[in-house]
């Protein structure tokens, strides 16, 4: 689990909200960030289902996110956690 809630429109993937205490939140990802790449894969070429699958993969897997925030590119890395 990454703790991200997403909205997909016109090949843009926006983070609507981030669960407090989640791996993504602890890693610095915030609401309104745009996901531009996941694990080196261009997010515009992925479906929302593919993006969710990458973000909800097995606990312990690491995720590399490239984010656009206020026209600046940023990179985040965090480990997925098992949902309780």
FITI-867394 format. One record per residue: x, y, z of N, C-alpha, C in turn; residue in one letter. Coordinates in steps of 0.001 Angstrom, whole numbers, plus 500000, padded with zeros to 6 digits. Layout:
N
ATOM    n_u    n_v    n_w   ca_u   ca_v   ca_w    c_u    c_v    c_w res
ATOM      X      Y      Z      X      Y      Z      X      Y      Z   A
...
//
This chain:
84
ATOM    n_u    n_v    n_w   ca_u   ca_v   ca_w    c_u    c_v    c_w res
ATOM 500835 498821 500000 500000 500000 500000 500876 501238 500000   X
ATOM 500535 502190 499170 501298 503432 499098 500627 504561 499881   X
ATOM 499276 504496 500007 498538 505558 500687 498122 506684 499761   X
ATOM 498181 506452 498445 497826 507484 497477 496425 507269 496915   X
ATOM 495703 508360 496718 494395 508344 496063 494542 509190 494807   X
ATOM 494188 508613 493673 494531 509194 492379 493327 509581 491542   X
ATOM 493552 510552 490658 492583 510969 489653 493324 511006 488326   X
ATOM 492735 510412 487310 493365 510348 485984 492501 511112 484989   X
ATOM 493106 512062 484274 492380 512829 483264 493361 513288 482194   X
ATOM 493025 513024 480928 493848 513442 479788 495310 513016 479932   X
ATOM 495534 511792 480303 496864 511192 480477 497683 511821 481598   X
ATOM 497048 512609 482452 497699 513151 483640 497169 512417 484859   X
ATOM 498072 512042 485757 497681 511349 486975 497979 512259 488155   X
ATOM 496910 512762 488772 497044 513674 489900 496789 512926 491200   X
ATOM 497565 513257 492208 497349 512705 493539 496317 513584 494224   X
ATOM 495143 513006 494499 494046 513755 495126 494278 513912 496621   X
ATOM 494740 512838 497251 495033 512878 498681 496050 511801 499010   X
ATOM 496697 511994 500155 497708 511053 500630 497344 510712 502071   X
ATOM 497230 509422 502372 496909 509004 503736 498025 509403 504689   X
ATOM 497659 510079 505769 498645 510445 506783 499296 509194 507360   X
ATOM 500593 509225 507542 501320 508087 508081 501666 507014 507064   X
ATOM 501201 507165 505821 501487 506171 504777 502932 506326 504296   X
ATOM 503455 505306 503605 504809 505408 503074 504998 506629 502163   X
ATOM 504013 506918 501332 504117 508066 500427 504141 509378 501213   X
ATOM 503283 509494 502221 503248 510702 503048 504578 510897 503766   X
ATOM 505074 509820 504363 506361 509895 505064 507488 510250 504103   X
ATOM 507354 509840 502838 508370 510117 501829 508303 511514 501246   X
ATOM 507229 512266 501545 507134 513643 501073 506167 513886 499938   X
ATOM 505445 512864 499484 504470 513038 498413 503248 513760 498981   X
ATOM 502686 514696 498204 501566 515503 498688 500428 515559 497670   X
ATOM 499234 515906 498157 498078 516109 497280 498406 517186 496262   X
ATOM 497862 517055 495076 498047 517940 493916 499322 517662 493143   X
ATOM 500201 516776 493651 501371 516374 492865 500884 515604 491638   X
ATOM 501603 515730 490528 501320 514967 489319 502373 513879 489184   X
ATOM 501938 512642 488973 502871 511536 488774 503292 511547 487309   X
ATOM 504589 511671 487064 505083 511656 485689 505731 510324 485324   X
ATOM 506239 509589 486322 506834 508275 486058 506801 507427 487327   X
ATOM 506687 506117 487119 506722 505146 488215 507720 504071 487834   X
ATOM 508708 503885 488689 509753 502891 488434 510338 503035 487025   X
ATOM 510525 504278 486596 511122 504550 485293 510167 504462 484112   X
ATOM 508913 504135 484361 507918 504027 483285 507107 505320 483201   X
ATOM 506959 505852 482000 506206 507077 481774 504746 506874 482180   X
ATOM 504277 507668 483134 502913 507508 483638 501864 507803 482569   X
ATOM 502171 508664 481613 501204 508998 480553 500878 507791 479681   X
ATOM 501793 506823 479622 501570 505639 478785 500905 504493 479550   X
ATOM 500648 504697 480840 500040 503654 481674 498567 503954 481912   X
ATOM 497778 502901 482078 496380 503078 482469 496333 503314 483976   X
ATOM 495199 503804 484459 495037 504002 485899 495168 502676 486635   X
ATOM 494642 501605 486056 494767 500283 486677 496236 499868 486788   X
ATOM 497012 500089 485732 498441 499745 485768 499176 500551 486838   X
ATOM 498823 501827 486946 499446 502672 487966 499087 502168 489356   X
ATOM 497819 501883 489575 497401 501367 490887 498077 500042 491207   X
ATOM 498194 499167 490215 498868 497878 490433 500320 498083 490861   X
ATOM 501000 499022 490236 502393 499299 490604 502503 499855 492022   X
ATOM 501498 500644 492427 501521 501272 493747 500960 500382 494839   X
ATOM 500295 499291 494471 499711 498393 495469 500320 497016 495390   X
ATOM 501507 496938 494848 502189 495665 494700 502517 495090 496068   X
ATOM 503375 494123 496128 503697 493423 497371 504368 494321 498398   X
ATOM 504004 494117 499659 504621 494857 500762 506127 494645 500729   X
ATOM 506849 495707 501002 508305 495646 501009 508932 496056 499696   X
ATOM 508179 495990 498601 508715 496446 497312 508945 497948 497365   X
ATOM 509992 498398 496705 510294 499820 496643 509657 500425 495393   X
ATOM 509198 501655 495538 508586 502385 494428 509363 503677 494223   X
ATOM 509736 503926 492979 510371 505189 492604 509333 506020 491857   X
ATOM 509007 507182 492393 508041 508079 491757 508747 509335 491273   X
ATOM 508420 509747 490061 508809 511062 489584 507550 511902 489606   X
ATOM 507649 513038 490251 506504 513897 490514 506773 515279 489943   X
ATOM 505713 515910 489450 505791 517329 489105 505004 518096 490151   X
ATOM 505678 519052 490782 505035 519892 491803 505394 521339 491491   X
ATOM 504387 522124 491191 504589 523539 490850 505665 523707 489777   X
ATOM 505528 522928 488709 506422 522980 487546 507857 522552 487840   X
ATOM 508072 521870 488947 509400 521341 489273 509316 519821 489328   X
ATOM 510309 519157 488735 510389 517696 488785 511057 517276 490087   X
ATOM 510485 516272 490752 511018 515770 492008 510988 514246 491966   X
ATOM 511874 513618 492727 511888 512162 492806 511693 511724 494246   X
ATOM 510900 510653 494405 510629 510079 495714 510803 508566 495632   X
ATOM 511256 507986 496716 511362 506530 496793 510842 506113 498164   X
ATOM 510012 505059 498172 509513 504547 499442 509171 503073 499283   X
ATOM 509058 502392 500413 508697 500969 500414 507200 500846 500669   X
ATOM 506561 499937 499929 505132 499679 500147 504943 498932 501456   X
ATOM 503788 499139 502089 503468 498480 503350 502204 497643 503179   X
ATOM 502116 496601 503943 500924 495750 503936 499786 496449 504654   X
ATOM 498595 496393 504066 497411 496974 504713 496957 496064 505837   X
ATOM 496523 496674 506916 496028 495903 508072 494525 495922 508075   X
//
